[in-house]
Structures are given as C-alpha cells and as structure tokens.
Amino acid sequence: MSLFNGLNISASGLTANRLRMDVVSSNIANANTNRAELVDGEWVPYRRKTVELSTANASPFAKQLSSAMGQNAGGGVKASAIREDQSPFPVTYNPDHPDADAEGYVRTSNVDPIQEMVDLMSATRSYEANVTAMNASKSMFMKALEIGK
C-alpha cells in the first residue's frame, strides 16, 4: 500500500463533492427558469440535475497486483454521470404569463430549493470530512518525520 493512498482517496472525494456543490448551485440559480431549452419549437423549463457517484476503479493490472500482495485495492470515488431529473414539471395556473399554454397553465422548473439545500449541506459535510481525513494524514506524516530527530 502506498503512503499516499489515503491522500489520493481524500482528493477524489474532494473533487467529487466539489462537482456536487457546483451542480447544486447551478440548480438553485436556474430554479425559476421557464425557458431553458427549445425543443420542437416549444420552450422547456430547466430540469434539475444530479451527480451520480461511483467507486474509482483501478486498472485490472493494479487490482490483480494488489490482491496478489494482499492489499486493499480501494481507489476512492469518481463522478460517473450528471443526470437530469425526469420528474414532471409542476404546473401553475397563470393565464397572463407569456409562457402559459392554451388552458392558462405554466410549466415551471422541477427544482425544489429545499431539496437542493439538503443536497448542498450533504456535499459540504462530505467535503469537510475529506478535508479532515487529509489533514489527519498530513499530521501523521509530519509526526513520522519527527521521529528521526
């Protein structure tokens, strides 16, 4: 096991959670966007986006080598996809709105600000946990260097 595996795993967590925070902030910024995309001549509201995370797999050779040496082949986390939430758009009755359909209903974005804040807090806490783990590793490295003094 490499001395820096812990740092690499924490770094991958930092990167993944930073992406989660960026996507959440984009969702919040576009929560009131009714004209995000033009599809078949009709404006479609902004769709909420989510980040899908998965384990960062090492190469097949690295996995075989690690298992042969009796080591853990953990490699951290990576963002595997950014997906759009396919839940239906909420509709409100507002016949005076420029985006209202023939019946007077307006489709709005499927972004729920409360859900976004929960996701943001989760990503922030995960980011902080990775920073704490990285600082603990750094502190252990420094203490190991002081042993020789």
Salt bridges, closest charged atoms under 4 A:
ASP22 OD1 - ARG18 NE 3.25
GLU42 OE2 - ARG107 NH2 3.17
GLU52 OE1 - ARG83 NE 2.92
GLU84 OE2 - LYS49 NZ 3.60
ASP85 OD2 - ARG48 NH1 4.00
ASP99 OD1 - ARG35 NH2 2.62
GLU116 OE2 - ARG48 NE 2.35
ASP119 OD2 - ARG48 NH2 2.52
GLU146 OE1 - LYS143 NZ 3.94
